[in-house]
Amino acid sequence: MKKMPPIEKIYEAYSAIADSRVVMKEDSASVASSDHTKEYTVKWEKGVYSSNDNASYWGGYAGYPIIAVLMLQGKLKLDRFVAELFKDINWKKLNEKHKSKYDQALQEVLDDLKAKGNDSDAIKKSVEEVYVELESLDISFKRSSVKGNKK
């Protein structure tokens, strides 16, 4: 992968999976946004992935919809226990609150999980393992020809 996404996108992918917002098809998937106002399409063919989410479309890196699909395809580790911890998180609202400073949005979530007795260090370690896998994954991605769709 030429440009790596922010590691926070893995947490967003976990949320998409925990919320059952990813609908897999034969050569594509539909992924609803965390606030359910948009639907993104991920397509793949011969190791080339595309998505019309903002990160993939404008940011030049694989966004959370692609990462979620890679997890569900078994190309990246999917820790279902960790994923469930990120159920029902409105990342759009959090990212807006923190002015798209993803690290601050994530820290708010991790602080909340820690206050509920979860081991935030173990969660981070699990996500870091996925990030290393993503870095070494032999895939490429291209910008989708269509921007994200409102539902």
Secondary structure by P-SEA (a helix, b strand, c coil): cccccccaaaaaaaaaaaaccccccccbbbbbcccccbbbbbbbcccbbbbccccccccccccaaaaaaaaaacccccaaaaaaaacccaaaaaaaaaccaaaaaaaaaaaaaaaacccaaaaaaaaaaaaaaaaaccbbbbbbccccccc
